Amino acid sequence: MDPPAAGYAPGSSYPADGPFFSWTFQISPYFEQDNIYKLFNKKAWPWWQYQSNGQTINGLQAKIMQCPSDSRSNLVCNDGGNLAALLSYMAVSGKDQFKEDGGQDGVLYVNSGVTMVGISDGTSNTLLVGERPPSNDLYYGWMWAGSGDAPYYGTTDVVLGVREGTGGAPNTARDYYRPGKLNDPQNLERYHYWSLHPNGGNWLFADGGVRYITYAAGTQTIANGVTILEALASRAGGEVVGNY
C-alpha cells in the first residue's frame, strides 16, 4: 500500500491522493481487500472506474463491511447501469460535519489527519465507526467513494456525526442516535446512527475495541450538557463520561 500523498492537489481543495475516496477504501488492504485497492486509479475520478470485463470496480463488495442482519440480499446500488457496493458502517466525524458550529471534533472527518497523539480523550474513550444501514433507495452508504449531500464532505454517505444537522448547513436541526427503519421513502434515517439490532448498535473505538451502546446514550446527558454519545465522539473534549 502506498502512503497517502501529502496536502492538496494543485489548484484544488481535493486531497492530493484523490478526491472522494472513502475511509473504507483507504484501509482496504488491512482487511484483505488489497486486490480491490490495487484496481482503483487513485489519481482518477472515483466514479466510475471499470474492470477489464466492463463492470465497475465500485460494484465489488466486501461482505465484512456489510451487516449480516440486513435483510436486503444484494447491497449494491445500480446508478444508471453503474454499480456501487454499499456499506453498513459510517466513520464518526464527531458532533457533525461543520467546524463552524463545533463539529469535526471526532477522528474521521473531511480531509482529516488526526494521529493517535491528537486523541487526548484516550483511544478507549473515542468512537471511530458506528452502524448505519444503507438508505432506503441505496443511494447513501457507498463503500469505496462517496460525496454525500452538499457541501460534499462525505456526510451520510461514508461518514456521519452523532448529532448531524439535517439541513446541509451549520446550526440546522439535528438528528441523534435512535432507532431507525429500512422502510424510509424520504431517506430521513440517513442523518443518524442506528442499527438492525434491538435497542442499540455496535461501535468501534479508536483502540480497536468494539462495544454495544444502547440508544439511551443518544439522549442521556452528562455534566456539561452534551449527550454521552457526543462525548464519546469527540477526540479532545475532556469529558468525563462514566458508565453507559
C-alpha positions in Angstrom: 0.0 0.0 0.0 1.4 3.4 -1.0 1.4 6.1 1.7 -1.1 8.9 1.1 0.2 11.9 -0.8 0.6 15.0 1.4 -1.5 18.1 1.0 -3.9 19.0 -1.7 -3.9 18.7 -5.5 -2.6 21.9 -7.2 -5.3 24.5 -7.6 -7.8 22.3 -5.8 -9.3 21.7 -2.4 -9.2 18.0 -3.1 -6.6 15.8 -1.2 -3.5 15.1 -3.3 -4.1 11.3 -3.0 -7.5 11.6 -4.8 -11.0 13.1 -4.1 -13.9 11.4 -2.5 -12.2 8.0 -1.9 -13.7 6.7 1.3 -12.1 5.7 4.6 -13.1 2.2 3.7 -11.0 2.3 0.5 -8.0 3.8 2.3 -7.9 0.9 4.9 -9.0 -1.9 2.5 -5.5 -3.5 2.3 -5.7 -4.0 6.0 -8.9 -6.2 5.8 -7.8 -8.4 3.0 -9.1 -6.3 0.1 -5.8 -5.3 -1.4 -7.0 -6.7 -4.7 -9.7 -4.1 -4.9 -7.4 -1.3 -3.7 -5.0 -2.0 -6.5 -7.7 -2.0 -9.2 -8.5 1.7 -8.5 -6.5 4.5 -10.0 -6.2 6.9 -7.1 -5.3 9.8 -9.5 -8.6 9.4 -11.4 -12.1 10.4 -10.6 -13.5 7.6 -8.3 -16.8 7.4 -10.2 -16.8 5.4 -12.3 -13.7 3.1 -12.7 -14.0 -0.1 -14.6 -12.7 -3.6 -14.6 -11.4 -5.3 -17.8 -14.9 -7.0 -18.1 -16.6 -3.6 -18.3 -18.1 -3.9 -14.8 -17.4 -1.1 -12.3 -14.7 -1.6 -9.7 -17.1 0.4 -7.4 -19.5 -2.5 -7.5 -17.2 -5.0 -5.9 -18.4 -6.0 -2.5 -16.5 -6.5 0.8 -19.0 -8.5 2.8 -17.1 -7.7 6.0 -18.3 -4.1 5.7 -22.0 -5.2 5.3 -24.1 -6.1 8.4 -25.3 -9.7 8.1 -28.6 -8.6 9.8 -29.6 -6.6 6.8 -32.4 -8.4 5.1 -31.7 -6.8 1.7 -29.9 -9.6 -0.2 -27.8 -7.5 -2.5 -26.4 -4.3 -1.1 -25.4 -2.8 -4.4 -26.7 0.5 -5.9 -27.5 0.5 -9.6 -26.9 4.0 -10.8 -27.9 4.1 -14.5 -26.1 0.7 -15.1 -23.1 1.6 -13.0 -22.9 -0.5 -9.8 -21.7 0.7 -6.4 -21.3 -1.6 -3.4 -22.7 -0.3 -0.1 -21.5 -0.5 3.5 -23.3 -0.6 6.8 -20.8 1.4 8.9 -20.1 5.1 9.0 -16.9 6.7 10.2 -17.6 9.1 13.1 -16.8 12.7 12.2 -17.6 14.0 15.7 -20.7 16.0 16.6 -21.4 17.0 13.0 -19.6 17.9 9.7 -19.3 21.6 10.3 -16.3 23.1 12.1 -18.2 26.4 12.2 -20.5 25.2 15.0 -18.1 23.0 16.8 -18.3 19.9 14.6 -15.5 17.9 13.0 -14.3 17.2 16.6 -14.0 13.5 16.0 -11.3 11.4 14.3 -12.5 10.8 10.7 -13.9 13.9 9.0 -13.3 15.5 5.6 -9.6 15.8 4.8 -8.7 14.9 8.4 -5.2 13.9 9.6 -5.8 13.0 13.2 -3.0 11.0 14.8 -3.1 8.9 18.0 -1.4 11.8 19.8 -4.4 14.0 18.8 -6.9 11.8 20.6 -6.3 13.3 24.0 -9.6 11.9 25.4 -8.0 8.4 25.0 -8.4 5.9 22.3 -10.6 3.7 24.5 -13.0 6.6 25.1 -13.2 7.9 21.5 -15.5 6.5 18.8 -14.2 5.7 15.3 -17.0 3.9 13.4 -20.7 3.2 14.1 -23.6 1.3 12.5 -25.9 2.9 10.0 -27.6 0.8 7.3 -27.6 2.0 3.7 -30.6 4.2 2.8 -33.9 3.0 1.6 -33.1 3.9 -2.1 -29.5 2.6 -1.8 -28.0 6.0 -2.8 -26.5 6.7 0.6 -23.8 4.5 2.0 -21.4 3.8 -0.9 -18.4 1.7 0.0 -15.4 2.8 -2.0 -16.1 6.5 -2.7 -18.8 8.9 -1.5 -19.5 12.6 -1.5 -22.8 12.7 0.5 -25.0 15.7 0.3 -23.8 19.3 -0.2 -21.2 20.6 0.8 -19.9 17.1 -0.2 -17.9 16.3 2.9 -19.0 12.6 2.6 -21.6 13.0 5.3 -24.5 10.5 5.2 -22.5 8.5 2.5 -19.3 7.4 4.2 -19.1 9.5 7.4 -21.6 10.8 9.9 -21.8 13.0 13.0 -23.6 11.7 16.1 -25.7 14.9 16.2 -25.7 15.5 12.4 -27.6 18.5 11.0 -30.3 17.7 8.6 -30.2 20.9 6.5 -26.7 20.7 4.9 -25.5 23.8 6.7 -24.2 24.8 10.2 -26.7 25.2 13.0 -29.6 23.4 11.4 -32.0 20.9 13.0 -30.1 17.9 14.4 -30.8 14.3 14.5 -29.5 11.9 17.1 -28.7 8.2 17.9 -32.1 6.5 17.9 -34.0 3.5 16.3 -34.5 3.6 12.6 -36.3 1.6 9.9 -35.5 0.3 6.4 -38.9 1.4 5.1 -37.9 5.1 4.7 -39.1 6.5 1.4 -37.6 10.0 2.1 -34.3 8.7 3.3 -34.5 10.6 6.5 -32.9 7.8 8.5 -29.6 8.6 6.8 -28.9 11.5 9.2 -28.5 9.4 12.3 -26.7 6.3 13.5 -28.9 3.3 14.0 -28.7 -0.5 13.6 -30.7 -3.5 12.8 -30.1 -4.9 16.3 -32.5 -4.4 19.2 -32.1 -1.3 21.5 -28.8 -0.1 20.1 -25.8 -0.9 17.9 -22.1 -1.8 17.7 -19.4 0.8 17.8 -15.7 0.6 17.0 -13.4 2.6 19.3 -10.1 4.1 18.4 -8.3 1.5 20.4 -9.7 -1.2 18.2 -12.3 -2.4 20.7 -16.0 -2.9 19.7 -18.8 -2.2 22.2 -22.5 -2.4 22.1 -24.1 1.0 23.0 -27.8 1.4 23.7 -29.9 4.2 22.2 -30.1 5.9 25.6 -26.6 7.2 25.0 -28.1 9.4 22.3 -30.2 11.4 24.7 -28.7 11.0 28.1 -26.6 14.0 29.1 -23.5 14.4 31.3 -22.3 17.3 33.5 -21.5 19.7 30.7 -24.9 19.2 28.9 -23.6 17.1 26.0 -25.0 13.6 25.4 -22.9 10.5 26.2 -22.6 9.8 22.5 -21.4 13.3 21.7 -18.8 13.0 24.5 -17.6 9.6 23.1 -17.5 11.1 19.6 -15.1 13.9 20.5 -11.4 13.2 20.4 -10.2 16.0 22.7 -13.3 17.3 24.6 -12.1 16.3 28.0 -15.5 15.0 29.0 -15.9 12.5 31.9 -18.4 10.0 30.6 -18.7 7.4 33.4 -20.8 4.3 32.9 -23.1 3.9 29.9 
